[in-house]
Amino acid sequence: MDVDPRQYENITINDNDSHNIVLSYLIHGCFKDTVESLVASTGLKVPAVQLEDMEKRKRILHFALEGNALDAIALTEHVSPDLLENNKDLLFDLLSLHFVELICSRKCTEALEFAQAKLTPFGKVQKYVEKLEDFMALLAYEEPEKSPMFHLLSFEYRQHVADSLNRAILAHANMPSYSALEKLIRQATVVRQCLSEELGKDVQSAFSLKEFLKS
């Protein structure tokens, strides 16, 4: 059963609701310049403390995305004390970013020493063993970018770690880990998928958010 997009045309959406949804996404993602532009054009109010928090998170995420993981760790510990102490998975991921940066810089001796000091202690916990093996395997390749673990060197991996760090910092401050926009998309996707499953054979194809947004 295909959905005709025209059926939504008569549904009125309050502009302030739309603006606030977009604003929450921009603040969540630390898009400072765009936040300032949206606030200036719509007259929305954002508490100063929320802007200050966004600026702090932006600096931390910038460090993580640029490969300066140790700076990201230091600033996180300053902004959110005990967060990394209580979130070993996130700490491991951040330390692994520094290890990867050393590999990419061809500082293999320094990378090995760092791994022995900071990463191998995680090997005492079973769930980290396979991850450790993947990272340590990078040392065996003259061109790690061409190894089977090349994805660990990618920007996408750094982005994944940065996103996890961002959500953790927000949760630590008792703020939503996901923006209102993300929640709406998740909810809409689940509802449409459930409807598709209930309709069963009457549905020509499974619900696709990507295709729905094109309609």
Phi, psi and chi 1 to 4 in degrees:
 res  aa     phi    psi   chi1   chi2   chi3   chi4
   1 MET       -  111.4 -179.1 -179.3   67.4      -
   2 ASP   -81.3  146.4  -66.4  -32.8      -      -
   3 VAL  -100.8  127.4  177.2      -      -      -
   4 ASP   -81.5  116.7 -174.3  -12.0      -      -
   5 PRO   -58.0  -23.5  -22.8   34.0      -      -
   6 ARG   -66.4  -19.6  -69.5  175.2  -64.6 -179.6
   7 GLN   -67.8  -15.6   68.7  178.7  -75.1      -
   8 TYR   -91.9   -8.5  -55.8  112.9      -      -
   9 GLU   -63.4  -29.5  -68.3  178.0   -2.4      -
  10 ASN   -92.9    3.1  -64.9  -35.5      -      -
  11 ILE   -86.5  121.8  -62.0  177.8      -      -
  12 THR   -88.0  128.6  -58.2      -      -      -
  13 ILE  -112.0  125.0  -56.7  -63.0      -      -
  14 ASN   -64.1  130.4 -174.7  -75.4      -      -
  15 ASP   -59.2  -39.4  -75.0  -15.5      -      -
  16 ASN   -63.2  -36.7  -77.2  -23.3      -      -
  17 ASP   -63.5  -45.2  -70.9  -20.0      -      -
  18 SER   -62.4  -44.2  -60.8      -      -      -
  19 HIS   -63.4  -41.8  -66.9  156.0      -      -
  20 ASN   -67.8  -35.0  -81.2  -50.9      -      -
  21 ILE   -64.7  -45.5  -71.0  171.4      -      -
  22 VAL   -65.5  -40.8  173.5      -      -      -
  23 LEU   -61.8  -42.1 -179.2   62.8      -      -
  24 SER   -62.8  -36.7   76.1      -      -      -
  25 TYR   -66.9  -42.9  173.3   76.2      -      -
  26 LEU   -66.5  -41.3  -64.6  174.2      -      -
  27 ILE   -66.9  -41.5  -68.6  175.7      -      -
  28 HIS   -59.1  -42.0 -179.5  -84.3      -      -
  29 GLY   -86.9    2.0      -      -      -      -
  30 CYS    63.2   38.0  -57.9      -      -      -
  31 PHE   -88.9   75.8  -59.5  108.6      -      -
  32 LYS   -58.2  -50.4  179.9 -177.4  177.5 -178.0
  33 ASP   -61.4  -40.8  -67.1  -18.6      -      -
  34 THR   -70.1  -35.6  -48.0      -      -      -
  35 VAL   -59.8  -46.4  166.4      -      -      -
  36 GLU   -63.3  -38.4  -67.5  175.5  -14.1      -
  37 SER   -66.8  -43.0  -63.1      -      -      -
  38 LEU   -65.3  -42.7 -179.4   61.7      -      -
  39 VAL   -62.8  -41.9  167.4      -      -      -
  40 ALA   -66.3  -35.5      -      -      -      -
  41 SER   -86.2  -19.9   62.8      -      -      -
  42 THR  -112.6  -17.5   61.1      -      -      -
  43 GLY    79.8   11.1      -      -      -      -
  44 LEU   -63.9  149.8  -67.4  172.0      -      -
  45 LYS  -106.8  132.4  -57.0  -63.8 -177.8 -178.9
  46 VAL  -125.8  122.4 -178.9      -      -      -
  47 PRO   -55.7  140.2  -24.4   35.1      -      -
  48 ALA   -57.5  -36.9      -      -      -      -
  49 VAL   -64.9  -32.1   64.7      -      -      -
  50 GLN   -70.4  -37.4 -162.1  168.7    7.2      -
  51 LEU   -68.5  -38.1  -66.0  175.4      -      -
  52 GLU   -64.9  -41.9  -68.3  172.5    3.4      -
  53 ASP   -62.3  -41.6  169.3   77.1      -      -
  54 MET   -62.4  -41.1  178.0 -179.3   63.8      -
  55 GLU   -64.7  -39.3 -176.2   60.3   31.6      -
  56 LYS   -65.4  -44.9  -69.1  175.8 -178.1  177.4
  57 ARG   -65.4  -35.8  -75.2 -173.0  -66.7  110.9
  58 LYS   -61.3  -41.6 -178.3  178.7  179.3  179.8
  59 ARG   -63.7  -42.9  -71.7 -177.9   59.8 -158.8
  60 ILE   -64.2  -46.4  -66.8  172.4      -      -
  61 LEU   -65.3  -35.5  -59.5 -177.0      -      -
  62 HIS   -61.8  -44.1  175.3   75.0      -      -
  63 PHE   -59.2  -46.0  -76.8  139.7      -      -
  64 ALA   -63.8  -43.0      -      -      -      -
  65 LEU   -70.8  -27.3  -69.6  172.4      -      -
  66 GLU   -87.3   -2.3  -68.7  -62.6  -47.8      -
  67 GLY    89.7    4.3      -      -      -      -
  68 ASN   -89.9   64.1  -61.6  -37.2      -      -
  69 ALA   -64.1  -35.7      -      -      -      -
  70 LEU   -65.2  -37.3  -62.3 -174.9      -      -
  71 ASP   -67.4  -38.0  -71.8  -25.9      -      -
  72 ALA   -62.6  -41.3      -      -      -      -
  73 ILE   -64.4  -46.3  -69.8  172.4      -      -
  74 ALA   -61.8  -44.2      -      -      -      -
  75 LEU   -71.3  -34.8 -170.0   51.9      -      -
  76 THR   -63.2  -42.6  -63.0      -      -      -
  77 GLU   -65.1  -28.7  -69.0  175.2  -21.7      -
  78 HIS   -76.4  -42.9  175.2   72.1      -      -
  79 VAL   -78.2  -39.7  172.1      -      -      -
  80 SER  -129.2   76.3  -56.0      -      -      -
  81 PRO   -54.7  138.9  -24.3   34.8      -      -
  82 ASP    75.6   -5.5  -60.1  -33.0      -      -
  83 LEU   -59.3  -54.4  168.8   59.3      -      -
  84 LEU   -72.6  -28.0  -63.8  177.9      -      -
  85 GLU   -64.0  -32.5  179.4   65.5   26.9      -
  86 ASN   -99.3   -1.2  -64.1  -39.6      -      -
  87 ASN  -129.5   80.5 -168.1  -28.0      -      -
  88 LYS   -66.5  -31.7  -63.4  -60.6 -176.4 -177.9
  89 ASP   -61.0  -45.5  -70.3   -8.5      -      -
  90 LEU   -67.8  -40.1 -173.9   55.1      -      -
  91 LEU   -61.9  -43.4  177.3   59.2      -      -
  92 PHE   -59.9  -44.7  176.5   86.4      -      -
  93 ASP   -62.6  -40.6  -73.0  -18.1      -      -
  94 LEU   -68.3  -42.4  -73.6  167.5      -      -
  95 LEU   -63.4  -35.8  -68.5  171.9      -      -
  96 SER   -66.3  -31.2   72.1      -      -      -
  97 LEU   -63.1  -40.2  -74.7 -174.0      -      -
  98 HIS   -66.5  -41.8 -178.6   65.6      -      -
  99 PHE   -58.4  -45.6  175.0   79.3      -      -
 100 VAL   -63.3  -39.1  164.9      -      -      -
 101 GLU   -63.0  -38.4 -171.6   63.1   23.3      -
 102 LEU   -65.6  -39.6  -66.9  173.8      -      -
 103 ILE   -62.4  -46.0  -67.8  -68.8      -      -
 104 CYS   -64.1  -29.0  -69.9      -      -      -
 105 SER   -86.2    4.3  -59.3      -      -      -
 106 ARG    61.9   28.9  -60.4  -58.1 -169.5  -94.3
 107 LYS   -97.0   66.2  -62.3  178.2 -179.9  179.1
 108 CYS   -66.4  -39.0  -66.0      -      -      -
 109 THR   -63.9  -45.3  -60.2      -      -      -
 110 GLU   -64.8  -37.3 -171.8  175.5  -18.0      -
 111 ALA   -63.9  -42.5      -      -      -      -
 112 LEU   -64.2  -43.9  179.4   58.2      -      -
 113 GLU   -63.5  -40.4  -67.7  173.1   -9.7      -
 114 PHE   -65.1  -42.7  177.3   80.3      -      -
 115 ALA   -62.1  -42.6      -      -      -      -
 116 GLN   -65.0  -34.8  -68.9  173.9  -25.9      -
 117 ALA   -82.9  -39.5      -      -      -      -
 118 LYS  -111.7  -29.9  -61.4  -64.4 -175.8  179.2
 119 LEU   -98.3  -41.6  -68.0  178.4      -      -
 120 THR   -59.6  -29.4   52.8      -      -      -
 121 PRO   -57.6  -26.4  -29.5   38.6      -      -
 122 PHE   -68.7  -20.2  -74.8   87.0      -      -
 123 GLY   -64.8  -11.8      -      -      -      -
 124 LYS   -72.1  -15.9  -62.7  176.3 -177.6  178.3
 125 VAL  -106.6  124.7 -178.9      -      -      -
 126 GLN   -54.6  -39.5 -176.5   59.4   38.4      -
 127 LYS   -66.6  -15.4   66.7  177.3  179.6  178.0
 128 TYR   -95.2  -11.6  -63.6  113.7      -      -
 129 VAL   -59.8  -49.3  172.2      -      -      -
 130 GLU   -64.1  -40.0 -174.9  175.1  -12.5      -
 131 LYS   -62.0  -44.4  -70.5 -176.7  177.0 -179.3
 132 LEU   -60.1  -42.2  -84.5  170.6      -      -
 133 GLU   -61.9  -40.2  -70.3  174.6  -11.7      -
 134 ASP   -64.4  -45.0  -73.8  -15.3      -      -
 135 PHE   -67.3  -44.3  -78.2  109.9      -      -
 136 MET   -65.6  -28.7  -63.3  -56.3  -67.9      -
 137 ALA   -63.9  -23.6      -      -      -      -
 138 LEU   -61.2  -28.2  -68.3  170.2      -      -
 139 LEU   -67.2  -18.6  -69.9  168.1      -      -
 140 ALA   -82.6   -6.9      -      -      -      -
 141 TYR  -112.1  132.0  -65.9   86.5      -      -
 142 GLU   -67.3  -31.6  -68.4 -174.8    4.2      -
 143 GLU  -122.8   82.5  -63.0 -179.0   88.1      -
 144 PRO   -59.1  -23.2   18.7  -31.7      -      -
 145 GLU   -63.1  -20.6  -61.7   84.3   -2.2      -
 146 LYS  -103.7    7.7  -62.9 -179.3 -179.9  179.0
 147 SER   -82.3  166.5   73.0      -      -      -
 148 PRO   -63.1  -17.4  -23.9   35.2      -      -
 149 MET  -101.2   23.7  -72.4   69.4   65.6      -
 150 PHE   -56.7  -28.3   69.6   92.2      -      -
 151 HIS   -62.7  -23.5   62.5  -78.8      -      -
 152 LEU   -70.4  -15.8  -62.8  174.2      -      -
 153 LEU   -95.1   -3.4  -49.4  178.0      -      -
 154 SER   -81.3  160.1   67.7      -      -      -
 155 PHE   -65.0  -33.3  177.0   80.2      -      -
 156 GLU   -60.2  -37.0  -73.7   74.7   18.0      -
 157 TYR   -67.3  -43.3  178.6   70.5      -      -
 158 ARG   -62.1  -38.7  -66.1 -160.0  -58.6  -86.2
 159 GLN   -63.8  -40.8 -177.5   70.0   64.0      -
 160 HIS   -60.2  -45.4  167.4   72.3      -      -
 161 VAL   -66.4  -41.8  175.0      -      -      -
 162 ALA   -63.1  -40.7      -      -      -      -
 163 ASP   -63.0  -42.5  -71.9  -16.0      -      -
 164 SER   -64.1  -40.4  -63.2      -      -      -
 165 LEU   -64.5  -43.5  176.4   58.1      -      -
 166 ASN   -59.6  -47.7 -171.4   34.5      -      -
 167 ARG   -63.6  -38.1  -71.4 -166.5  -64.0  -89.9
 168 ALA   -66.7  -41.5      -      -      -      -
 169 ILE   -63.5  -42.4  -67.1  172.5      -      -
 170 LEU   -62.8  -45.6  -72.5  166.6      -      -
 171 ALA   -63.6  -37.9      -      -      -      -
 172 HIS   -62.5  -30.6 -172.6  -91.2      -      -
 173 ALA   -92.6   13.0      -      -      -      -
 174 ASN    59.9   37.2  -65.1  -42.9      -      -
 175 MET  -113.7  159.0  -62.8  174.0   65.1      -
 176 PRO   -59.6  133.8  -24.7   35.7      -      -
 177 SER   -76.4  -21.1  -62.3      -      -      -
 178 TYR  -125.8  145.2  -66.1   90.3      -      -
 179 SER   -71.3  163.0   68.8      -      -      -
 180 ALA   -60.5  -36.4      -      -      -      -
 181 LEU   -64.0  -45.1 -179.9   59.0      -      -
 182 GLU   -61.8  -41.5  -69.9  173.0  -66.1      -
 183 LYS   -63.5  -41.8  -69.3  178.1 -179.0  178.1
 184 LEU   -63.4  -43.1  -77.3  171.4      -      -
 185 ILE   -64.2  -43.7  -68.8  175.3      -      -
 186 ARG   -62.0  -44.4  -73.1  168.3  179.1  -97.5
 187 GLN   -64.5  -45.2 -175.0  176.8   28.4      -
 188 ALA   -62.7  -39.7      -      -      -      -
 189 THR   -64.1  -45.2  -59.9      -      -      -
 190 VAL   -63.0  -44.9  169.5      -      -      -
 191 VAL   -60.4  -46.2  169.7      -      -      -
 192 ARG   -65.4  -38.4  -70.4  -59.1  -58.4  -86.2
 193 GLN   -65.4  -40.6  -72.9  175.4  -21.3      -
 194 CYS   -63.9  -41.7  -71.2      -      -      -
 195 LEU   -63.7  -40.6  -72.2  173.8      -      -
 196 SER   -62.9  -41.1  -65.2      -      -      -
 197 GLU   -66.9  -37.2  -68.9  173.3    2.5      -
 198 GLU   -69.2  -37.5  -72.6 -175.7    9.2      -
 199 LEU   -74.3  -24.8  -68.5  171.1      -      -
 200 GLY    56.9 -119.8      -      -      -      -
 201 LYS   -66.3  -15.9   63.6 -178.8 -179.5 -179.7
 202 ASP   -75.7  -12.9  -66.0  -30.6      -      -
 203 VAL   -91.5  128.7  179.8      -      -      -
 204 GLN   -72.0  -33.7  -64.5 -179.8    1.9      -
 205 SER  -154.2  158.8   59.3      -      -      -
 206 ALA   -63.8  151.2      -      -      -      -
 207 PHE   -64.9  134.1  173.1   69.4      -      -
 208 SER  -126.6  118.3  167.3      -      -      -
 209 LEU   -60.6  -40.4  177.3   63.6      -      -
 210 LYS   -59.7  -45.4 -178.1  177.6 -179.6  179.8
 211 GLU   -69.9  -36.4  -67.1  -56.8  -42.9      -
 212 PHE   -62.2  -40.1  176.5   75.1      -      -
 213 LEU   -69.2  -20.5  -67.4  174.6      -      -
 214 LYS   -78.5  -20.4  -70.1 -179.9 -179.1  179.2
 215 SER   -76.9      -   62.0      -      -      -
